[in-house]
Amino acid sequence: MANSNNIKISVIIPIYNVESYLEECLNSVISQTLKEIEIICVNDGSTDNSLNIIQKYANEDSRIVIVDQKNQGVSRARNNAIKIATGEFVCFIDPDDFYPTNDVLEALYNGAVQNNVKVCGGEFQEFNEKNKTINKILSNFYYGYLFNESKLVKYSDYQFAYGFHRFIYERLFILENNLEFPPYVLYEDPVFLVKALSTAGVFYGLHKTTYTHRISHKPSYQLSEKSAHDFLQAILDILNFSLMNNYTKLTQDTAIRFERDFPKYKPVLNSDLLNLIKQIAKVYPHLLIYVHFSDYILSQQKNEKKIQNDLDGVKKELIELSAKVNDQYITISYALNYKKIIMKYWQYKLLAKLTFGKKKKHYDDKRKIYKEKIKRVKKSFY
């Protein structure tokens, strides 16, 4: 390991089952022109060949420090590495990403030191694994990934939440301000970046690409209640923070991100997630419609269970009817007719709950009509 008194940047790499891309990442780090670095590789319980790869590299490069731990998640891996880092600055790179050029760390370090700032960052690009192309032209939503020129930037003007990897952060600044990654499985990095840049107040932005993010190489993300919860909690964290600091643009961008990603989480919606959405809408009332929408979805889910129970009951009755009349066509006809009537009944019942005034009365009247139809159909079974 390099002399700890002379380490300019501690590069932190959280690692979990990335054997296919890890060597490219490590090569991009060890080839940096800035040699006074330490490379902290946190093996977060990998079950593939990742640990063997970093051990091989550590045998050849004394700047590599290995932390081997049980799987604790990426946030804990990064936080643990910050605690043992000894560099003047720290930075983070994911093990399936890489630095675009070998002078990235040197440019970031010089930018920070020469401009006397706690944080210095550059630009971001994506590498598409499928077609092997580089993309720097991003949507307007990601305007903050690029700097038109190298200059000092006030966070009150910047108000952007993405791309924390492309920055270096003074280590003592991180420790003294208790800046860490929240224990989320998703969207943990925007929370960290917003607080770090806001606390710094001013950072130096480089008109230079300092990070390459690999895309189109992972299997479809398995959505879970945990990931949905953490995403919503992170959105709430940022909204609370941005409103407290009067960051109007950040507030609006965070609300847009919530609206854009909300459809992904409908399949795992539950009462706990609804509670988080209510908290989000309380902080930012423009999103109140999503409370009503989520409430509707949950009511629909409950009613689907009731409908299924109802259909299971009529299935039994139809089997008995089939035995009596010995006519399969009549049985199927009854079943289809009954299912349609039940679905209509629940549809109007839900609409009556969600509307007011004349519309509510209209839907409630419709509900009553279909309730009578259900009774008539059941009577006709016998």
N, C-alpha and C positions, 0 to 999 in steps of 0.2 A: 504493500500500500504506500501511496505517496506520502511525503511529509505532511502531517495534518495542519501544520502552521502555514503551509504554502498552497493549500487547496483553494482554488478560486471558485469552482462550482462542483456541487454534489449532484450527480445525475441519478435520479430515483426511477427505478423500473419495477413496477409490480408485475409479477409473472404468474400466469395460471394457464397451463395446457396450450402453449403456443409454439410447439417445437418446429412447426413448418416455417415460421417467420422470424424466430428469435435471433438466428445468426445474422440476418440482414440488419436487424435493429442494432445488435451489438457492434457489428462492423461499422455502422454509421456513427456510433458513439466513440469507439476507440480510435477511429481515424481522424478525429477532430484535431485541428491545428492547435487548439488550446490544450496543452498537455497536463496542466496542473488541475486535474479533475479526479474525483473519486466516483466510482460507478456502483451504486448500491442496488443490487439485484435481490428483490424480495420474492422468494419462491413461496407462493401462497397455496401450498398443498397440491401442487401439480401431480397428476397421475400419469403423465406421458414422459417424454425424454427431456423435458425442459431443464430439470435440475442437473442432469449429466452434461448438458450443453454449457450451462453457465459455469460448472465446475471445470470443464475443459478450458474455457476462456480464462477463468481465474488463475489456472496453472501457468498461463502464458502472459498474463497482464496483472501485475501486483496492485493496480488501481481498483480492481474489482473486489467488492465486498459482498459476500453472500449472507443473506438472512433466510433461513429455512424455517418456515412456520406452518402450523396447521391452517387450513383454509379459514380465513377470517374476512374475506372480501377486500375489494380494491381500496376502499377508503382506509380501512385499518392498516393495510399494507403500506400505503403512502405515509400515513401518520406515524407509524412505527419507524419508518426510514428517516423521517424528519428529525426524530428524537436522537438518532445516532449519527446524523450527518455532521460533518466538520467543516464543510466548505463555507466560503464567504457568502455564496449564493446557493440556492437550490433550484432545481428544475425537474420536470417530470416528462417521461416519454413512455408510451405504452409499447409493449413488446411486439406488437404486430405493425407498428409504425416505424418511421425512420427519419433521420435528418436529411434534407435534400442536398446539402453541400457540406464540405468538411470544415468550413469556417463559421458555421452557425454559432457555436458557443463563444468563440472569440469575438464575433461581432456583437453578440448580446452583452458579454462582459464589458467590452470597451464602451458600449453605449450606456450601460448603467454607471460605470465608474466615471467616465468623462463628463457625464451630465449630472452626477451626484444625485441619483434617484435610487429608490428602494426596489423598483420594478422596471424591467425593460422587456419589451416584446416585439415580435416581428409579424410577418404575414403567414397565412395558412393556405395549404393546397391539399387536394385529394388525389389519391392514386387509385384508379379502378383496377382491381386485380383481374377482372374478367377480360377486359380489352387492353390492359396495360397502358392506359392513358392518364395524363395529368390534367386536372381541372382546377383553374384558379378563378374562373368566372362563376361566381356564386349568386344566388338569388338576392334581391334587395334586403330580405330579412336578415341576411348575414353580412350586412354592410361593414361591420366592424372587423372583419377578417383581413381587410386591406388598409394600408396607409398610403396616401398619395405622395407623402414625403416623410423623411425622417425628422421628427421634431418632438418636443415636449407636449404631452397631451394631458389636459385636465379630465379627471373621470366624470366630473359634473357635465362636461361637454360630450364625452364619449358614450357613457351609459350603455355598455354592451356586456353580454354575459357569457360569451362562448370562446372556446379556443385557449384554455388555460395552459396547454402544453407549450405554446409558442413564446411563453414568458419565462424569465428567470426572476427569482424573488430573494431579496436579502434574507439570509437565514435568521439572524437575530431579530429582524423586523417581524418575521413569521412567529417566532417564539414569544417575543415580548407582547404581541397583540393576540396571542392564543388563537391564531388562525389555523384551522384544521378542516379536513374533509368530513362532512357529516356522515353518519353510518348508513347511507342509502345505497341500494344496489343500482339505482338509476338516477341520473340528473344531479349527482352529488357535486360535480365539478363546477357548474355555473354558480352554485351557492358559494363555493370557495373563492372563485375568481371575482365575483361581485364584491365580496367583503374585503378581499385583498387589495383590489384596485381602489375601492372607495376609501379604505383606511390609508393607503399611500397618498391619495389625493391627486398626485401627478405621477405619470410614468413617461418613459421615453419610448416612442413608437418608431420602429425601423421600417423603412421602405425596402424590405428584403424578406424573402420567404425563409422562415425559420422552422417550419414543421410540415411533414407530409403524413397525412392520415390515410390509412388503407381502408378501402370500402369494397363491397361486393365479394367478400371472401368468407363470411360467416354464414352458418345456416340461419334460417328464419328465427327471430328472437321468440322464445317461449314466454308468452305473456303470463303473468301471475298476479295474484292479489297483492303480493309484496311489492312487486315492481310498480304497480299502479299506485299503491299507497305512497311509496317513496317519491314518485314523480309528483304527485299532488302535494305532498308535504314540502318538497323543494320549491314548487311554485308558490305555495303559501309563505315559505321563508323569504323568498325574494320579494314578493309583493309587500310583505310587512316591512322589510328593510328599505325597499325603494320608496315607499310612501313616507316612512319615517325621515328619509333624507331628501324628500321632494324630488326624486328622480322620475319625472313625468314620462320621459321616453322609455325608460327601463320598465316602468309599470305597464305601459301600453304594449311593449314588445312581449312581456311576460304573459299578459292576458292573451295576446295573439297566439303564443306558443301553446297555452292551455287549450284554446279553441281548436287549434290545428291538430293537437294530439288526442283530444277528448274521444273521438270515435274509436281509437284503438282500445280504450279501456272499458267500453260498454259491455263486452262479454263477461268481464269479471266484476262488474259493479255490485257492491253490497252496501249494507247500512253504514259500515265504517267509512267507506269511500264517500258515500253520500254526505256524511258528517263533515268530512274534509272539504267537499265541494261547497257546502253551506258556509264553512269558515272562509273559503276563498271569496265567495260572493259577498260575504259581510264586509270583507276588506275592500273588494272592488265590485260594487253593486251592478255594474254593467254585465256581469256574468251570472246574474240571478236566474236568467232563463235556463241555465244548465242545472240549477237545483230542481226546477219544475220538470225538466226533461228527464233527469236522473230518477226523480220520484215516480214519474210515469213509467220508466223502464222497470223499476223495481216492482211497481204495482202490477205491471204486465207479467213479470216473472212469477209473482205470487198467483196471479189469476191463471196463468198457464198450468201451474200445478193443480189448482182447483178444477180447471177444465179437464186435465188428464184424469183426475180422480173421478170426475163425473162421467167421462168417457169409459173409464174402466168399469164403472158400475153399469152403464148401459150395455157394454159389451157382454157382461154376464147375462143381462136380461135378454139380449138378442140371441145368445146361444140357446137359452131356454125357449125363446120364441121359434127359433129355427127348428128345434126338435118337434115343436107342436105343428107348425105349418109345413115343414119339410120342403121349404122353397128358399134356396140360397139367394135368388135375385131379390126377393122381398126383404130378406135380412140385410143385404148390402145397401139396398135403397133406404131402408129405415136408418141405418147407421150413418150414411152420408148426409141425409136430411137432418138428422139429430145433431150431428157435428156442426153443420152450418148454422143451425139455430143457436146452439150454445155459444159459438164464437161471436155471433152477432150480439147476443145478450151481454157478454162480457165487454165487448167493444163499446156498446152504448153505456154500460155501467161506468167504465173508465172515463169516457168523454163527459159524462154527467158530473163526475168528480172534479174534472179539470176545467170546467167552464162555469160561467155565471149567467144570471138573468134569463133571458128568453132561450138562449142556446141550452142552458142547463135543463130548463123545463122540457125543451124539445127532445133532448137525449134521454131524459128520465122517462118521458112518455114512451119513447121507443123501447127502452129497457123493459118497461112493464108489458108492452105488447109481446116481446120475445119471451118474457117469463111465462106468459099465458100459453104461448106456442109450445114451450118446453113441456108444460103440463099436458097439453093436448096430445103431443106426440107420444109421451110416456103412456097415456091412457090407451092410445091406439095400438100399443104393443099387444094388448090382450083382448 
